[in-house]
Structure formats: C-alpha cells, structure tokens
Amino acid sequence: MKKILPILYTLYSILYTFVPSANAQSANFSVSPPVVELLLAPNSTVTQTFIIKNDGADAAYSLSFHKVIPTDDLGHSTIDPAPYSFVNAPVSAKLIGKDSDTLYPFPAGKTEAIQVELSSATVDEAVDQYFALVVSLQNPTDLSGVTKLSSQIAALILTTTTPVPAIPTDITIEDFNPPRVHDSLFPLQISPRLVNNAPVMLRVKGKLELTSPNNKLLETINIDPILVLSDTSRQLPQLSLTTNISPLFSRIGPHSLKLTIQTDGGRTLIESEKVFWFLPLRLMIIITALILIKIAWKIHTFRSLTNADKKAHS
Amino acid sequence: MNKYYLAAPILYTLYSILYTLVPTVHAQTLLSPNYKIRMGNFNITSGLKSSASYSLTDTVGQTAAEYFSSTGYHVKAGFQYIYTLYDFSFSVSSLAVTLPTTPNTFSTDSHTLTVSAPGQGYSVSTFETSKLTKSGGSDTIPDTTCDSGPCTETSATVWTTPTNNGFGYNLTGNDISADFISSSYFRPFPDNSLGETPATIMSTTSAGKNRTATVTYKVSPSGSQAAGKYSNQIVYIATPTY
C-alpha cells in the first residue's frame, strides 16, 4: 500500500494537469469611451474612434448601430435590437474600414481601434439624435444544438445638430417640495427632478443653498454636472442637508431652500426657492409629555392624600 | 401607588412615537472595494450669454461659435466628461448553455455576468432571438409562465413545479432587478421574433467595478414535447448611463 499511494498520487496529478477544462468559452471585453456627446453644425463630418479590447479568450466580434431609448429618469437606456436606419436622419454614421454585422477575429488580449465617421445633414433648427455603436462578441466555434449566448456592449453616441451656435433651453424643476415643517434634529433629504422640454439635450449643474431666518447661508451642496436628454426628465441625486450645521438650535424658525440650475458654463437657467420651518418637533413632544406626566403625578398624589385624610377622620 | 406604575405606559408610548417617527437612516457606502466616488465639478468659465432662453455650450472659455467656425463640430469626450475617461467592460463567463430536455423535469445551467463601469452607472438588458426551437424542425418549447401569477418578461414569480412546463431564467447577485426575490423566482425571456422589448436585468446609478450576477436557466418540457435538441440565442447588452 505504501508503494501504491505515491504512484496513484502521481497519476492523479498528471490527469488533473492535462485533462482540459470542460468550461464553455467566456467573453470579457471593454469599450472606450462608453459615451460620446457630439455637437455638430450642419453638413460637417467628424471621425470618432472607439477602442475595444478583448480581455478574455479568443473570440469574434461584429459591429452595428442601434437606436438608444431612455428607460427612466436615472440615466438608464436600452438598445433597440433592430439595426438603426440613418435614412433622413440628422446624423449618419459609417464604419471606416469595417462592415456592419461582419464577424472579425478578436484574439485574446487584442486592442482594436474602431473608427466611426459621423456626418450631419442640413437642418433648419436644432435637433438631437441618440444611437449607439454596439460591439457584439461571439464564440467563433460553430455550436449546434446548444443555446448560444451573445454578449454586447453599447457605446452611446448622443448628438445635437444645430444650424446656429445658440442652443434652445427649456428646463423646469419638479418634485422640489421640502415639507412645511421639518424636525431640526434630523437631516433634510430631497430629490428634485429636472425636466428638459427643449428639442436638444442639455448638460447642467447646480447648487442647493440653505439660508437661515436672518439670511445667513448655512449650507451649500454643489450638484455635479448631469445630462438631461431632450423631452426627458432626470432625477437629481438625493441631497441631504443639515448634516454639518451647528449649533443645533440655529435650526429653528423659517428657513429658505434655494435650488439653482446652471449651464455647464455657469449661466443660471432656472431657480426655485421654498420656505419651510425648522422645529425640534420630537424634542417638543418629549418635553410636553414629561410635563404632562409631572402634572398627572401631582394630581394622583393630591388625590391619594385627600383619600387618606378622609379615612383618618371617618 | 408606585409613581413608576403610571409613568411606565406613558414612557412606552413616547418610545413608540420616537421609534415610529425617527426616519430610518441608510448609510451610503462611499468606500468599498467595488465602488469609486465620482470626481466633483470641474471649474468651467462663464461668460455673458446672448439670450435669456438660449445657452451656449461652452467649455473652458470657448464658445460653440468658435468651434463651428474652425471645425464644424465639438466632441464632448474630453477631460471634463469624466465618464468618458474609463473603459466600460462586460464579461459573460460562458457563451453556451447546455440544458438536457427531460419531460416534466427541471434542467438548469448557470453562468455569471460581470460589469465594470468605473465612470458611471450602467444597465444590462436581455432578450432571446426566438423560443427554444428543435434543431432541423419547427417544434418549440414555450416560455415559462411560472407556477402562478403569471410571471412576465419584467416580473418574476415563483417557479418550482416541474409540470408547469417552459423555459425561463433567474438572477442573483449585484444590482439585479428587485423582482428576483430569491432563487425560486423566474422570468421568461422577451422574444425578439415577436417584437418584445428587451428586459432590464441589472442596473445601478453608481459607478463600480466587478458587479457580478449569476444567471440560472431552467427548462422543463412537457411529456408531449417532440424529442430532439432544442436551442436558441440569448443576447445580453451592457449599456452605460449617460
């Protein structure tokens, strides 16, 4: 037995080393940049380069263009599976040196530059168009009788074509509703929404300012630049105020909350100001309750003494 | 009578009020091996604009007019747009799924989806090109409607009874849709051949790396299903947020 064990161990090691793994091929790839925003004058052409990299095993890739459809007000979108038609579109896209829906080898570790030529048509007024370059990775092996998986990455191409440098803006603020009265002891959290009613996308930034009853600026929260596509809304990240204000009792009385939305260049587009009351509500409830307990106890004590006196005299 | 006997119910009521009215504080994880905090604003110069209702998309002091006069375009893919600086990557641990088709018996197979989006959030959507179809024929295995509910392309329900035949999938892991409550909840794939819209299965607004979910496929053909190999194609699309 002592002689057999090392032999068996050696055999096992050999088998374990040389038996190929039964795992199906995987896909692991990347694209850069993932989002491109493009501002075009009519009848102009620009070439955008996307870098794709295969971080997995040998594979094959194909390229295609598809429509981008916003799905919510958090910046998410979905890709229309149907190929995008550039007929009568303000911007048309063409691959340079490659054909759509053709499989190209994509060896493991390889990086490729994909060039896309974007051309704008004649337009009378500013107009947006959103589509994506979709890179599809497939298993180059011909598999039959098994369900095949195709992994795809979309690189968003968001365009504005305008005949004049000035871009129309029409943005409104919604859901900016602080409560009429808020407890001083707790942070004030709000999450307003921006609605872009213009035909073009707009990148905006902003700030939220909290001012005291005597017009002292207590807190400012800067809002990072955010993109709002045309005819869509965008939720601002939840903003939490009063986390750093001290002393605590400066948060009593009517306060002002002002939301300012600005262009990327700093011009104010829209402002909204709301007044609300800070009161230490829970503290007031506790103090009131303690007073009531004290009063109730005094009444109870008085009645107990009165009953005792009556019994003593009867 | 002991004074504490009267105070106790009042104090209990106060405690209940506090406990009910104190808002739940969810700590936001800003430091994690899988997350990075996005950078803040860059300083952008401002200038006098021409109209109250028009905006010039200027960056670093230049105006769109200057871009148009020199090149005719302006590509916003540079330093000030931080989400353009990072690679957006997507991996699928297997490009093939093998599901034996034994009548009225569940067969399953799994693999993972991993997304790295260091500069922004993302979403992953999916669809099937057609129903599971027999090789060399036209027989199909229908998409599951689960046990009861029924489940739909966007709403998963429990599917644990093998005699409720069909084909579907479950998701567990990071950033998955909320209707995948447990590993027993399944959805059918949207069928692109019927014009059904791709369904979102993973999404987040937070930047992150190596966000991973496990997809589990499940099939149970009926007893009258024609014998043979059935297959189709499942497509997963990773899309960055804008």
Contacts between the chains, C-beta under 8 A, distances in Angstrom:
chain1	res1	chain2	res2	distance
A	23	B	94	6.9
A	24	B	94	4.2
A	24	B	95	6.0
A	24	B	96	4.2
A	24	B	97	8.0
A	24	B	98	7.9
A	24	B	111	8.0
A	25	B	94	7.2
A	25	B	95	5.0
A	25	B	96	7.3
A	26	B	91	6.6
A	26	B	92	6.2
A	26	B	93	4.8
A	26	B	94	5.8
A	26	B	95	6.6
A	26	B	111	8.0
A	27	B	90	7.9
A	27	B	91	6.1
A	27	B	92	4.7
A	27	B	95	5.6
A	28	B	89	7.0
A	28	B	90	7.7
A	28	B	91	3.5
A	28	B	92	7.8
A	28	B	114	7.8
A	29	B	89	6.7
A	29	B	90	6.8
A	29	B	91	7.4
A	30	B	87	4.1
A	30	B	88	6.2
A	30	B	89	3.5
A	30	B	90	7.4
A	30	B	116	7.6
A	31	B	87	7.0
A	31	B	88	5.6
A	31	B	89	7.8
A	32	B	84	7.8
A	32	B	86	7.0
A	32	B	87	4.5
A	32	B	88	6.8
A	33	B	77	5.2
A	33	B	83	7.9
A	33	B	84	3.8
A	33	B	85	7.4
A	34	B	83	6.9
A	34	B	84	7.1
A	34	B	86	7.5
A	34	B	87	7.8
A	34	B	88	3.6
A	34	B	117	7.5
A	34	B	119	7.2
A	34	B	120	7.3
A	34	B	240	4.0
A	35	B	77	8.0
A	35	B	81	7.6
A	35	B	83	5.8
A	35	B	84	5.9
A	35	B	120	7.4
A	35	B	240	5.6
A	35	B	242	5.4
A	36	B	75	6.5
A	36	B	76	7.2
A	36	B	77	4.9
A	36	B	84	6.9
A	37	B	75	7.6
A	37	B	76	3.7
A	37	B	77	7.2
A	37	B	81	7.0
A	38	B	73	6.6
A	38	B	74	7.4
A	38	B	75	5.5
A	38	B	76	6.9
A	39	B	57	6.1
A	39	B	64	6.2
A	39	B	67	7.2
A	39	B	73	6.6
A	39	B	74	4.2
A	39	B	75	7.8
A	39	B	76	6.9
A	40	B	72	7.0
A	40	B	73	4.8
A	40	B	74	7.9
A	41	B	68	4.5
A	41	B	72	4.5
A	41	B	73	6.6
A	43	B	72	7.7
A	44	B	71	7.5
A	44	B	72	3.1
A	44	B	73	5.2
A	45	B	72	7.7
A	45	B	73	7.9
A	46	B	71	7.7
A	46	B	72	7.7
A	46	B	73	4.4
A	46	B	75	6.3
A	48	B	75	6.6
A	48	B	77	7.4
A	51	B	87	7.9
A	53	B	87	7.0
A	55	B	89	6.7
A	55	B	91	7.3
A	56	B	91	6.4
A	59	B	95	7.9
A	68	B	239	7.8
A	71	B	123	7.4
A	71	B	200	6.7
A	74	B	121	7.4
A	74	B	205	5.0
A	74	B	241	7.1
A	75	B	120	7.5
A	75	B	121	6.4
A	75	B	205	6.5
A	75	B	241	3.6
A	75	B	242	5.3
A	76	B	121	7.3
A	76	B	123	4.5
A	76	B	200	7.2
A	76	B	203	5.5
A	76	B	205	7.9
A	76	B	239	7.4
A	76	B	241	5.7
A	77	B	123	7.4
A	77	B	239	5.7
A	77	B	241	7.7
A	77	B	242	6.8
A	78	B	123	7.3
A	78	B	125	5.2
A	78	B	197	7.3
A	78	B	198	5.6
A	78	B	200	6.8
A	78	B	237	7.7
A	78	B	239	6.8
A	79	B	125	7.2
A	79	B	198	7.1
A	79	B	237	5.2
A	79	B	239	6.0
A	81	B	127	6.4
A	81	B	192	5.2
A	81	B	198	6.5
A	81	B	235	7.4
A	120	B	73	7.8
A	132	B	239	7.3
A	134	B	237	7.1
A	136	B	235	8.0
A	137	B	95	7.9
A	138	B	95	7.0
A	139	B	95	4.0
A	139	B	96	6.5
A	143	B	96	5.5
A	144	B	135	6.4
A	144	B	229	7.7
A	144	B	231	7.5
A	145	B	135	5.3
A	145	B	229	3.6
A	145	B	231	5.7
A	146	B	96	4.9
A	146	B	97	6.5
A	146	B	98	5.2
A	146	B	229	7.8
A	146	B	231	5.5
A	147	B	96	7.0
A	147	B	97	4.3
A	147	B	98	7.8
A	147	B	99	6.8
A	147	B	132	7.2
A	147	B	217	7.4
A	147	B	231	4.8
A	147	B	232	5.6
A	147	B	233	6.9
A	147	B	234	6.2
A	148	B	95	6.6
A	148	B	96	5.9
A	148	B	97	7.9
A	148	B	231	7.2
A	148	B	232	8.0
A	148	B	233	4.9
A	148	B	234	7.5
A	149	B	92	5.8
A	149	B	94	6.8
A	149	B	95	4.9
A	149	B	96	6.6
A	149	B	97	6.5
A	149	B	111	7.5
A	149	B	233	7.4
A	149	B	234	5.2
A	149	B	235	7.7
A	149	B	236	6.8
A	150	B	95	7.7
A	150	B	233	6.1
A	150	B	234	7.2
A	150	B	235	4.6
A	150	B	236	7.2
A	151	B	90	6.0
A	151	B	91	7.4
A	151	B	92	4.3
A	151	B	95	7.3
A	151	B	235	8.0
A	151	B	236	5.2
A	151	B	238	7.6
A	152	B	90	7.8
A	152	B	235	6.3
A	152	B	236	6.7
A	152	B	237	4.3
A	152	B	238	7.1
A	153	B	88	6.6
A	153	B	89	7.7
A	153	B	90	5.0
A	153	B	237	7.5
A	153	B	238	5.2
A	154	B	237	6.0
A	154	B	238	7.0
A	154	B	239	4.5
A	154	B	240	7.5
A	155	B	88	7.6
A	155	B	240	7.8
A	156	B	239	7.2
A	156	B	240	6.4
A	156	B	242	5.7
A	158	B	242	6.3
A	162	B	64	8.0
A	165	B	56	6.2
A	165	B	63	6.5
A	165	B	64	4.0
A	165	B	65	3.9
A	165	B	68	5.7
A	166	B	50	6.2
A	166	B	51	6.6
A	166	B	54	4.0
A	166	B	55	7.3
A	166	B	56	6.2
A	166	B	64	7.8
A	167	B	54	6.5
A	167	B	55	5.4
A	167	B	56	7.1
A	167	B	57	6.0
A	167	B	64	7.3
A	168	B	53	6.7
A	168	B	54	6.0
A	169	B	53	6.2
A	169	B	54	6.4
A	169	B	55	4.6
A	170	B	53	7.3
A	186	B	22	7.5
A	186	B	23	6.1
A	202	B	55	7.0
A	203	B	57	7.2
A	203	B	76	7.8
A	205	B	41	6.1
A	222	B	40	6.9
A	222	B	41	6.0
A	224	B	38	6.8
A	224	B	40	6.3
A	224	B	41	6.0
A	225	B	41	6.5
A	227	B	242	5.2
A	229	B	242	7.1
A	237	B	205	7.7
A	263	B	55	4.7
A	263	B	56	7.7
A	263	B	57	7.3
A	264	B	44	5.6
A	264	B	57	6.2
A	264	B	58	7.2
A	264	B	59	6.6
A	264	B	80	8.0
A	265	B	44	5.6
A	265	B	45	6.8
A	265	B	46	5.0
A	265	B	47	6.5
A	265	B	49	7.9
A	265	B	55	7.7
A	265	B	56	6.6
A	265	B	57	7.4
A	265	B	58	4.3
A	265	B	59	7.4
A	266	B	44	6.0
A	266	B	45	7.2
A	266	B	46	2.9
A	267	B	46	6.0
A	267	B	49	5.1
A	267	B	55	6.5
A	269	B	55	7.0
A	282	B	17	7.8
A	282	B	18	6.3
A	282	B	21	6.4
A	282	B	22	7.5
A	285	B	14	7.4
A	285	B	17	6.4
A	286	B	14	6.2
A	286	B	18	7.7
A	289	B	10	6.4
A	289	B	13	7.8
A	289	B	14	5.2
A	292	B	10	7.5
A	293	B	6	7.6
A	293	B	7	5.5
A	293	B	10	5.3
A	293	B	11	7.9
A	296	B	6	6.4
A	296	B	10	7.8
A	297	B	3	5.5
A	297	B	6	6.5
A	297	B	7	7.3
A	300	B	1	7.3
A	300	B	3	7.5
A	300	B	6	6.4
A	301	B	3	7.9
A	304	B	1	7.2
